[in-house]
Amino acid sequence: MDAYFACEPVLKSFRQNALHLITRVRCSTVAYAPFCSVPTLTGRGRPRIWGSSIKLEKLFALAADFPTAKVWLYGQQVTVSYQCFEFHWDSPHQLVKFVLTQLPNGRRLILLSTDLCLTGPEIIAAYGLRFKIEVTFRQLVHLLGSFAYRFWLKSLPTLPTWPSNLILSDYPQAVQTQILNKVEAFERFVNLNAIALGLLQIFALELPQGIWANFPRWFRTLPSYGYPSERIAQLALQHQAQMIFPQSPPSLLLPKFLTAKLASSSSPDMLTFVA
């Protein structure tokens, strides 16, 4: 995740839900060493809980002695220099792992992981997946409308504004069940769209010639790499929907549902299939 999410409230919420976070932090980040109290020394005021402060950026002065490793970043294998440190940051009682990373082009990154069992190369490779994750979310939002869930439970009344109380246990048991059913339906809707996006990508990679042959539009020139996008694969499937789905087994509910949608639609290109 981006450095914007590297803050105490986010880490606290992740820990409460037994989740781990891998993110980038700013180069100006200050961590704290573990503090060892001396029982014989006492003084006024609250007892000290933080160790000495450490400016992580200054640790790059030892970059020449960092070990190297080959990791996959953005689709290619590169050799990076890294060094791992375990310091306190958001809590004086729990450690986090910082990975000081120097890329082949000289760019320096400081990564944070709440999972102390991961190695430096594993954390770097996991952070490198961020671009693919962001592109996937963009496609889910703009191509399939995966988060535009429009259905609502008839038994669950709608509210004109956002509810002020978001604590589930404060509601009656019947309302809790309705809310959980609503959330489960939303999650299933998103998961089905993710499966649909994966199928579009498989069709585009494995059957590019068939996709281009059934594409209902016209391109003056095709991409040099020859692979269609998810949107082009979607349009090609929509163009062939009236011929493909009637050939499906009559016992399936999906052909009946799609046939009804095709009959009520004036243009098959305006349909959006999510499964």
Rosetta silent file (secondary structure, phi, psi, omega in degrees, C-alpha in Angstrom):
SEQUENCE: MDAYFACEPVLKSFRQNALHLITRVRCSTVAYAPFCSVPTLTGRGRPRIWGSSIKLEKLFALAADFPTAKVWLYGQQVTVSYQCFEFHWDSPHQLVKFVLTQLPNGRRLILLSTDLCLTGPEIIAAYGLRFKIEVTFRQLVHLLGSFAYRFWLKSLPTLPTWPSNLILSDYPQAVQTQILNKVEAFERFVNLNAIALGLLQIFALELPQGIWANFPRWFRTLPSYGYPSERIAQLALQHQAQMIFPQSPPSLLLPKFLTAKLASSSSPDMLTFVA
SCORE:     score description
SCORE:     0.000 S_00000001
   1 L     0.000  165.197 -177.974    0.000    0.000    0.000 S_00000001
   2 L   -74.303  163.539 -178.987    0.980    3.622   -0.386 S_00000001
   3 H   -62.707  -17.801  178.145    2.715    5.616    2.351 S_00000001
   4 H   -59.823  -31.549 -176.568   -0.613    7.348    3.006 S_00000001
   5 H   -88.817   -1.832  179.473   -1.792    4.211    4.836 S_00000001
   6 L   -84.498   84.035 -179.885    1.292    3.964    7.053 S_00000001
   7 L  -149.477  162.335 -175.131   -0.233    5.421   10.211 S_00000001
   8 H   -61.869  -44.002  179.986   -1.124    4.259   13.691 S_00000001
   9 H   -59.721  -38.718 -179.693   -4.940    4.015   13.237 S_00000001
  10 H   -67.154  -46.405  179.521   -4.565    1.746   10.190 S_00000001
  11 H   -63.411  -37.964  178.852   -2.056   -0.552   11.893 S_00000001
  12 H   -64.241  -43.068  178.618   -4.210   -0.701   15.016 S_00000001
  13 H   -64.866  -39.749  178.575   -7.277   -1.679   13.007 S_00000001
  14 H   -63.281  -43.382 -178.519   -5.309   -4.351   11.123 S_00000001
  15 H   -66.347  -36.790  179.414   -3.998   -5.879   14.348 S_00000001
  16 H   -65.213  -25.953 -179.817   -7.456   -5.969   15.901 S_00000001
  17 L  -105.415   17.889  176.690   -8.675   -8.008   12.921 S_00000001
  18 L    57.083   41.882  178.281   -5.621  -10.334   12.809 S_00000001
  19 L  -115.186  156.434  177.077   -4.399   -8.837    9.521 S_00000001
  20 L  -112.639  152.545 -177.342   -0.912   -7.907    8.351 S_00000001
  21 L  -126.027  132.227  171.048    0.112   -4.791    6.457 S_00000001
  22 E  -120.393  120.481 -175.184    2.906   -4.275    3.922 S_00000001
  23 E  -149.766  169.131  174.079    3.328   -0.654    2.930 S_00000001
  24 E   -97.182  143.487  176.323    5.840    2.013    2.066 S_00000001
  25 E  -116.991  161.780  179.758    6.769    4.661    4.607 S_00000001
  26 L   -68.494  150.100  179.979    8.287    8.091    4.094 S_00000001
  27 L   -66.001  -18.978  178.303   12.057    8.385    4.096 S_00000001
  28 L   -86.521    9.425 -177.171   11.762   10.841    6.993 S_00000001
  29 L   -63.477  140.040  177.458   10.208    8.165    9.214 S_00000001
  30 E  -114.702  124.482  177.052   11.549    7.918   12.752 S_00000001
  31 E  -106.834  177.020 -177.020   11.470    4.553   14.539 S_00000001
  32 E  -133.090  136.594  177.559   12.302    3.647   18.116 S_00000001
  33 L   -75.790  156.670  176.218   14.636    1.048   19.540 S_00000001
  34 L   -59.511  142.649 -178.644   13.377   -1.342   22.231 S_00000001
  35 L  -104.336  128.239  177.721   13.542    0.196   25.709 S_00000001
  36 L  -111.618  111.102 -178.908   15.049   -1.755   28.587 S_00000001
  37 L   -79.577  149.831  176.568   14.145   -0.270   31.955 S_00000001
  38 L  -104.176  113.839 -174.921   16.494   -0.439   34.933 S_00000001
  39 L   -59.556  -27.727 -175.386   14.509   -1.418   38.057 S_00000001
  40 L   -80.411  -13.837 -178.827   16.918    0.388   40.399 S_00000001
  41 L  -102.221  122.481  177.663   16.489    3.746   38.639 S_00000001
  42 L  -131.177  154.472  179.612   13.338    5.696   39.374 S_00000001
  43 L  -153.615 -178.244  179.909   12.361    9.283   38.761 S_00000001
  44 L   -76.535  159.798  176.480    9.492   11.663   38.648 S_00000001
  45 L    84.285 -174.353 -179.016    6.744   11.534   36.074 S_00000001
  46 L   -71.466  146.451  178.994    5.446    8.692   33.970 S_00000001
  47 L   -66.412  146.405 -178.660    7.785    5.761   33.359 S_00000001
  48 L   -73.538  137.845 -179.613    9.558    5.768   30.026 S_00000001
  49 L  -122.025  -17.460 -179.011    8.230    3.306   27.429 S_00000001
  50 L  -103.162  143.962  173.555   10.076    4.297   24.217 S_00000001
  51 L   -82.486 -166.739 -179.185   13.702    3.639   23.411 S_00000001
  52 L   -69.042  145.985 -179.229   16.028    5.973   21.577 S_00000001
  53 E   -78.184  147.181 -177.804   14.775    7.444   18.298 S_00000001
  54 E  -132.952  121.283  174.269   16.302    6.284   15.008 S_00000001
  55 E   -83.751  110.745 -173.133   16.090    8.182   11.731 S_00000001
  56 H   -62.436  -31.545 -177.886   15.744    5.414    9.173 S_00000001
  57 H   -61.957  -31.320 -179.172   17.071    7.524    6.324 S_00000001
  58 H   -70.515  -20.081  179.594   20.478    7.713    8.004 S_00000001
  59 H   -71.204  -14.481  175.994   20.768    3.920    7.904 S_00000001
  60 H   -69.833   -9.501  175.876   21.218    4.141    4.129 S_00000001
  61 H   -62.942  -20.558  178.672   24.772    5.277    4.856 S_00000001
  62 H   -97.385   17.493 -174.896   25.534    1.559    5.178 S_00000001
  63 H   -60.518  -28.145 -179.801   23.986    0.745    1.776 S_00000001
  64 H   -64.725  -23.933 -179.350   27.341   -0.417    0.397 S_00000001
  65 H   -99.549    4.991 -179.686   27.255   -3.307    2.879 S_00000001
  66 L   -68.541  142.408  172.008   23.636   -4.299    2.235 S_00000001
  67 L   -70.195  160.775 -179.589   23.048   -7.872    0.997 S_00000001
  68 E  -117.389  157.528  178.591   21.545   -8.305   -2.461 S_00000001
  69 E  -155.394  152.746  176.170   18.767  -10.512   -3.758 S_00000001
  70 E   -96.986  124.279 -179.521   16.930  -11.126   -7.020 S_00000001
  71 E  -133.154  159.173  176.565   13.218  -10.364   -6.848 S_00000001
  72 E   -90.122  119.369  177.855   10.379   -9.973   -9.336 S_00000001
  73 E  -130.185  120.269  175.307    9.323   -6.338   -9.652 S_00000001
  74 L    54.239   43.866  173.039    6.795   -5.118  -12.211 S_00000001
  75 L    84.781    5.470  178.293    7.144   -8.169  -14.429 S_00000001
  76 E  -143.088  153.663 -179.015   10.913   -8.484  -14.495 S_00000001
  77 E   -89.541  124.442 -178.495   13.619   -9.919  -12.264 S_00000001
  78 E  -128.921  159.611  177.239   15.944   -7.303  -10.790 S_00000001
  79 E  -102.001  122.361 -177.797   18.735   -7.313   -8.231 S_00000001
  80 E  -120.940  153.385  172.498   18.083   -5.085   -5.231 S_00000001
  81 E  -100.826  139.080 -176.216   20.074   -4.219   -2.133 S_00000001
  82 E  -151.236  161.692  173.003   18.210   -4.421    1.146 S_00000001
  83 E  -152.316  137.687 -176.265   18.599   -4.567    4.894 S_00000001
  84 E  -105.570  140.997  175.893   16.015   -5.481    7.520 S_00000001
  85 E  -137.528  142.677  176.093   15.557   -3.877   10.927 S_00000001
  86 E  -112.481  111.736 -178.921   12.998   -4.583   13.643 S_00000001
  87 E  -131.409  169.450  169.672   12.016   -1.467   15.568 S_00000001
  88 E   -87.122  146.733  178.873    9.043   -0.031   17.383 S_00000001
  89 L  -140.066  -62.254 -179.558    7.005    2.493   15.475 S_00000001
  90 L   -95.402  -17.030 -176.619    3.306    2.720   16.268 S_00000001
  91 L  -142.672  135.634  176.972    3.351    0.800   19.541 S_00000001
  92 L   -75.018   -4.252 -176.640    5.978    0.446   22.290 S_00000001
  93 L  -108.471  -11.759 -177.818    4.833   -3.141   22.821 S_00000001
  94 L  -131.071  136.626  179.285    4.944   -4.532   19.265 S_00000001
  95 E   -89.525  154.697  170.380    7.761   -4.562   16.747 S_00000001
  96 E  -128.821  156.919 -179.138    7.487   -3.970   13.023 S_00000001
  97 E  -101.955  125.288  174.132    9.973   -4.878   10.323 S_00000001
  98 E  -103.472  134.794  178.869   11.507   -2.127    8.195 S_00000001
  99 E  -118.205  106.439  175.496   13.160   -3.078    4.910 S_00000001
 100 E   -80.552  119.815 -171.038   15.550   -0.465    3.555 S_00000001
 101 E  -123.461  135.524  173.913   15.629   -1.086   -0.200 S_00000001
 102 E  -123.769  118.648 -178.262   17.809    0.316   -2.949 S_00000001
 103 L   -79.486  165.719 -179.272   16.736   -0.404   -6.529 S_00000001
 104 L   -58.706  -29.067  179.782   19.177   -0.837   -9.454 S_00000001
 105 L   -82.852    4.424  178.689   18.460    2.732  -10.636 S_00000001
 106 L    93.266   -7.862 -179.964   19.526    4.095   -7.256 S_00000001
 107 L   -68.885  140.297 -177.564   16.034    4.829   -5.962 S_00000001
 108 E  -113.321  137.084  178.650   15.615    4.174   -2.259 S_00000001
 109 E  -130.568  148.986  171.896   12.496    2.851   -0.545 S_00000001
 110 E  -120.276  115.346 -178.946   11.641    2.068    3.051 S_00000001
 111 E  -104.737  150.548  179.675    9.041   -0.682    3.385 S_00000001
 112 E  -124.165  138.819  176.532    7.166   -1.690    6.517 S_00000001
 113 E  -137.071  131.557  175.268    5.718   -5.085    7.388 S_00000001
 114 L   -82.817  -11.446  176.761    3.794   -6.060   10.492 S_00000001
 115 L   -91.599  107.345 -176.914    4.576   -9.715    9.763 S_00000001
 116 L   -76.549  -10.953 -178.083    7.999  -10.338   11.278 S_00000001
 117 L   -81.314  -17.310 -179.178    8.222  -13.818    9.734 S_00000001
 118 L   -76.378  145.887  176.256    8.592  -12.510    6.180 S_00000001
 119 L   -84.887  168.132  178.610   12.045  -12.060    4.702 S_00000001
 120 H   -59.087  -50.476  178.210   13.244   -8.883    3.041 S_00000001
 121 H   -60.005  -34.972  178.526   12.930  -10.205   -0.542 S_00000001
 122 H   -65.932  -40.094  179.010    9.418  -11.501    0.198 S_00000001
 123 H   -66.934  -41.602  179.842    8.319   -8.084    1.458 S_00000001
 124 H   -64.342  -44.518  179.657    9.851   -6.325   -1.561 S_00000001
 125 H   -64.805  -38.808  178.831    8.191   -8.736   -4.009 S_00000001
 126 H   -64.872  -39.869  177.901    4.836   -8.377   -2.238 S_00000001
 127 H   -67.204  -29.932  177.722    5.026   -4.588   -2.462 S_00000001
 128 H   -66.001  -17.029  177.363    5.815   -4.919   -6.166 S_00000001
 129 L   -78.761   -4.795 -176.424    2.346   -6.434   -6.669 S_00000001
 130 H   -58.154  -40.963 -178.081    0.784   -3.104   -5.739 S_00000001
 131 H   -62.732  -44.875  179.415    0.610   -1.923   -9.362 S_00000001
 132 H   -62.911  -39.057 -179.871   -1.248   -5.053  -10.497 S_00000001
 133 H   -64.971  -43.412 -179.374   -3.670   -4.738   -7.589 S_00000001
 134 H   -66.069  -39.695  177.829   -4.413   -1.085   -8.365 S_00000001
 135 H   -65.679  -38.771  178.082   -4.957   -1.816  -12.070 S_00000001
 136 H   -61.605  -44.612  178.271   -7.275   -4.698  -11.150 S_00000001
 137 H   -63.919  -37.594  178.638   -9.371   -2.427   -8.934 S_00000001
 138 H   -63.265  -42.222  178.741   -9.503    0.180  -11.698 S_00000001
 139 H   -66.990  -39.537  178.488  -10.800   -2.411  -14.162 S_00000001
 140 H   -62.806  -37.520 -177.554  -13.335   -3.712  -11.658 S_00000001
 141 H   -76.387  -50.972 -170.411  -14.650   -0.197  -11.063 S_00000001
 142 H   -86.991  -29.229 -176.487  -14.652    1.256  -14.582 S_00000001
 143 L   -90.804  -46.569 -174.086  -15.212   -1.843  -16.736 S_00000001
 144 L  -108.955  -10.074 -177.255  -17.611   -4.014  -14.744 S_00000001
 145 L    61.911   43.781 -170.977  -18.972   -1.651  -12.089 S_00000001
 146 L   -66.466  -22.670 -178.302  -18.054   -4.209   -9.450 S_00000001
 147 L  -107.827   12.293  178.012  -18.721   -1.903   -6.506 S_00000001
 148 L   -97.750   58.242 -179.095  -21.950   -0.404   -7.860 S_00000001
 149 L   -72.990  119.512 -171.506  -24.208   -2.836   -6.009 S_00000001
 150 L  -107.613   -4.746 -175.053  -27.745   -1.529   -6.540 S_00000001
 151 L   -85.148  160.689 -179.433  -29.921   -4.152   -4.867 S_00000001
 152 L  -149.483  148.527  178.186  -31.464   -3.797   -1.428 S_00000001
 153 L   -76.051  130.701  178.795  -33.323   -6.034    0.990 S_00000001
 154 L   -63.777  -31.669 -178.871  -37.036   -5.266    1.123 S_00000001
 155 L   -79.916   -7.529 -178.740  -37.065   -6.118    4.831 S_00000001
 156 L  -107.103  111.181 -176.415  -34.222   -3.661    5.568 S_00000001
 157 L   -66.707  144.690  177.624  -35.444   -0.037    5.590 S_00000001
 158 L   -84.812  152.013 -179.422  -33.372    2.526    3.728 S_00000001
 159 L  -115.376  143.783 -179.657  -31.992    5.592    5.493 S_00000001
 160 L   -70.906  -24.219 -178.824  -31.717    9.097    4.001 S_00000001
 161 L  -129.655  169.913  177.176  -28.255    9.605    5.501 S_00000001
 162 L   -66.458  132.315 -177.513  -25.275    7.503    6.509 S_00000001
 163 L   -62.096  138.332 -179.207  -25.998    5.780    9.868 S_00000001
 164 L   -76.445  -27.140 -179.239  -24.268    7.432   12.801 S_00000001
 165 L  -104.989  114.246 -179.743  -23.847    4.157   14.695 S_00000001
 166 L  -106.529   14.439  178.157  -21.655    1.612   12.890 S_00000001
 167 L   -90.142  113.720 -172.898  -21.343   -0.836   15.807 S_00000001
 168 H   -62.903  -37.783 -175.364  -23.208   -3.976   14.746 S_00000001
 169 H   -67.489  -13.954  179.907  -23.787   -5.281   18.277 S_00000001
 170 H   -80.529   -9.393 -178.580  -25.854   -2.197   19.190 S_00000001
 171 L   -95.806  157.686  176.100  -28.649   -3.217   16.820 S_00000001
 172 L   -60.183  158.342 -176.011  -31.373   -5.824   17.500 S_00000001
 173 H   -60.389  -38.144  179.943  -30.598   -9.386   16.497 S_00000001
 174 H   -64.785  -40.336  178.837  -33.058   -9.313   13.598 S_00000001
 175 H   -69.198  -37.204  177.123  -31.447   -6.169   12.179 S_00000001
 176 H   -59.228  -42.892  179.043  -27.977   -7.675   12.657 S_00000001
 177 H   -62.931  -41.273  178.745  -29.005  -10.673   10.557 S_00000001
 178 H   -64.639  -41.121  179.701  -30.330   -8.401    7.812 S_00000001
 179 H   -65.117  -43.294  179.673  -27.139   -6.332    7.791 S_00000001
 180 H   -64.167  -38.579  176.749  -24.948   -9.434    7.615 S_00000001
 181 H   -64.227  -38.320  178.503  -27.029  -10.809    4.738 S_00000001
 182 H   -64.793  -45.679  179.997  -26.649   -7.500    2.925 S_00000001
 183 H   -64.345  -40.069  179.098  -22.870   -7.454    3.409 S_00000001
 184 H   -64.069  -40.744  177.810  -22.598  -11.087    2.289 S_00000001
 185 H   -63.910  -39.819  178.536  -24.578  -10.344   -0.879 S_00000001
 186 H   -64.308  -43.268  179.555  -22.324   -7.377   -1.631 S_00000001
 187 H   -64.090  -39.668  177.549  -19.187   -9.494   -1.136 S_00000001
 188 H   -64.959  -38.802  178.169  -20.536  -12.200   -3.434 S_00000001
 189 H   -61.101  -44.684  179.248  -21.326   -9.578   -6.054 S_00000001
 190 H   -65.625  -42.195 -179.545  -17.748   -8.257   -5.920 S_00000001
 191 H   -64.140  -39.404  177.825  -16.284  -11.785   -6.029 S_00000001
 192 H   -63.902  -38.178  177.313  -18.367  -12.699   -9.080 S_00000001
 193 H   -67.544  -35.900  176.670  -17.118   -9.592  -10.852 S_00000001
 194 H   -64.946  -39.653  176.195  -13.536  -10.508   -9.970 S_00000001
 195 H   -64.222  -41.915  179.106  -14.092  -13.969  -11.481 S_00000001
 196 H   -62.473  -40.457  178.277  -15.600  -12.366  -14.591 S_00000001
 197 H   -64.542  -40.075  177.058  -12.585  -10.072  -14.961 S_00000001
 198 H   -62.982  -38.792  177.696  -10.258  -13.058  -14.672 S_00000001
 199 H   -65.705  -39.940  177.495  -12.184  -14.893  -17.383 S_00000001
 200 H   -62.284  -39.302  178.689  -11.951  -11.871  -19.688 S_00000001
 201 H   -67.678  -38.326  177.902   -8.190  -11.772  -19.152 S_00000001
 202 H   -64.481  -44.911  177.978   -7.880  -15.506  -19.868 S_00000001
 203 H   -60.459  -41.275 -178.300   -9.868  -15.140  -23.096 S_00000001
 204 H   -66.642  -34.184 -177.812   -7.725  -12.172  -24.149 S_00000001
 205 H   -85.180  -37.390 -174.468   -4.471  -14.062  -23.514 S_00000001
 206 H   -93.217  -27.541 -176.882   -5.440  -17.542  -24.726 S_00000001
 207 L  -128.086   53.375 -176.819   -7.859  -16.720  -27.574 S_00000001
 208 H   -64.511  -38.569 -178.466   -6.708  -13.384  -29.013 S_00000001
 209 H   -66.316  -40.719  177.892   -7.470  -14.298  -32.630 S_00000001
 210 H   -65.706  -35.956  177.627  -10.997  -15.403  -31.794 S_00000001
 211 H   -65.347  -46.288 -179.938  -11.604  -12.201  -29.830 S_00000001
 212 H   -64.709  -35.352 -178.202  -10.407  -10.012  -32.706 S_00000001
 213 H   -67.159  -30.589 -177.771  -12.471  -12.005  -35.213 S_00000001
 214 L  -103.450    8.891  178.724  -15.692  -11.411  -33.245 S_00000001
 215 L   -71.486  123.764 -172.668  -14.974   -7.829  -32.229 S_00000001
 216 L   -79.509   -2.837 -179.389  -17.934   -5.746  -33.525 S_00000001
 217 L  -106.101 -175.027 -177.665  -15.934   -2.552  -34.002 S_00000001
 218 L  -130.933  134.173  175.093  -13.138   -1.564  -36.379 S_00000001
 219 L  -114.631  137.754  175.736   -9.537   -0.588  -35.668 S_00000001
 220 L   -68.371  -42.667  176.367   -7.303    1.039  -38.226 S_00000001
 221 L  -134.099  145.895  177.582   -4.263   -0.627  -36.645 S_00000001
 222 L   -92.599  157.854  177.250   -4.035   -3.379  -34.054 S_00000001
 223 L   -59.106  145.925 -177.872   -1.721   -3.230  -31.030 S_00000001
 224 L   -63.980  -31.212 -179.874    1.816   -4.366  -31.773 S_00000001
 225 L   -78.989  -14.770  171.575    1.678   -6.956  -28.988 S_00000001
 226 L    83.386   -4.040 -176.218   -1.475   -8.437  -30.550 S_00000001
 227 L   -98.374  134.159  176.807   -3.479   -8.996  -27.359 S_00000001
 228 L   -76.753  161.273  176.969   -6.911   -7.429  -26.881 S_00000001
 229 L   -84.584  173.512  177.375   -7.874   -5.650  -23.681 S_00000001
 230 H   -62.528  -36.435  179.459  -10.523   -6.807  -21.233 S_00000001
 231 H   -64.624  -41.483  178.707  -12.945   -4.280  -22.721 S_00000001
 232 H   -65.990  -41.083  176.771  -12.454   -5.647  -26.239 S_00000001
 233 H   -62.978  -38.205  178.190  -12.965   -9.207  -24.976 S_00000001
 234 H   -63.837  -44.979  179.280  -16.135   -8.071  -23.230 S_00000001
 235 H   -64.930  -37.334  178.554  -17.525   -6.456  -26.395 S_00000001
 236 H   -64.841  -41.280  177.970  -16.684   -9.548  -28.450 S_00000001
 237 H   -66.839  -41.195  178.048  -18.553  -11.797  -26.007 S_00000001
 238 H   -62.801  -36.201 -179.630  -21.527   -9.447  -25.933 S_00000001
 239 H   -66.877  -30.522 -178.774  -21.605   -9.445  -29.730 S_00000001
 240 L   -99.011    5.654 -173.699  -21.785  -13.253  -29.778 S_00000001
 241 H   -61.086  -41.564 -177.117  -24.139  -13.605  -26.796 S_00000001
 242 H   -65.974  -20.329  178.761  -27.262  -14.245  -28.865 S_00000001
 243 H   -98.009  -27.329 -175.479  -25.535  -17.168  -30.587 S_00000001
 244 H   -82.681  -50.075 -170.963  -23.603  -18.606  -27.619 S_00000001
 245 H   -71.227  -32.323  174.459  -26.136  -18.718  -24.795 S_00000001
 246 H   -62.109  -19.664  178.794  -29.013  -20.411  -26.657 S_00000001
 247 H   -84.783   -3.010  179.715  -26.637  -23.371  -27.145 S_00000001
 248 L   -73.781  158.534  178.379  -26.215  -23.795  -23.372 S_00000001
 249 L   -56.861  136.205 -176.867  -27.989  -26.676  -21.574 S_00000001
 250 L   -66.753  -16.699 -178.783  -31.660  -25.768  -21.001 S_00000001
 251 L   -75.532  -15.820 -179.107  -31.439  -26.834  -17.341 S_00000001
 252 L   -78.354  143.055  178.190  -29.191  -23.883  -16.457 S_00000001
 253 H   -79.703  -25.271 -176.272  -30.793  -20.731  -15.089 S_00000001
 254 H   -62.505  -46.374  177.943  -28.136  -18.447  -16.568 S_00000001
 255 H   -59.447  -38.163  179.091  -29.243  -18.842  -20.231 S_00000001
 256 H   -64.522  -41.739 -179.509  -32.851  -18.122  -19.234 S_00000001
 257 H   -64.845  -45.014 -178.331  -31.803  -15.024  -17.328 S_00000001
 258 H   -71.257  -33.138  176.801  -29.616  -13.714  -20.138 S_00000001
 259 H   -63.133  -39.891  177.374  -32.227  -14.517  -22.781 S_00000001
 260 H   -64.739  -38.566  178.457  -34.707  -12.378  -20.875 S_00000001
 261 H   -68.161  -40.005  179.037  -32.188   -9.535  -20.702 S_00000001
 262 H   -65.493  -36.403 -179.275  -31.406   -9.826  -24.404 S_00000001
 263 H   -68.937  -32.126 -178.152  -35.085   -9.749  -25.266 S_00000001
 264 H   -89.238   -5.671 -178.233  -35.661   -6.588  -23.218 S_00000001
 265 L  -101.673  140.647  179.663  -32.565   -4.794  -24.533 S_00000001
 266 L   -80.120  -25.687 -177.607  -32.563   -2.879  -27.794 S_00000001
 267 L  -137.457  122.758  179.683  -28.822   -3.316  -28.368 S_00000001
 268 H   -65.757  -21.873 -179.409  -26.725   -6.281  -27.230 S_00000001
 269 H   -71.536  -14.191 -178.997  -23.641   -4.050  -27.082 S_00000001
 270 H   -90.068   -2.490  179.818  -25.176   -2.158  -24.181 S_00000001
 271 L   -78.102  153.421  175.351  -25.326   -5.232  -21.944 S_00000001
 272 L  -129.297  107.533  179.727  -22.833   -5.786  -19.175 S_00000001
 273 L   -88.511  136.520  179.590  -22.279   -9.390  -18.220 S_00000001
 274 L  -117.855    5.726  178.831  -20.771  -10.035  -14.812 S_00000001
 275 L  -151.224    0.000    0.000  -20.743  -13.804  -14.822 S_00000001
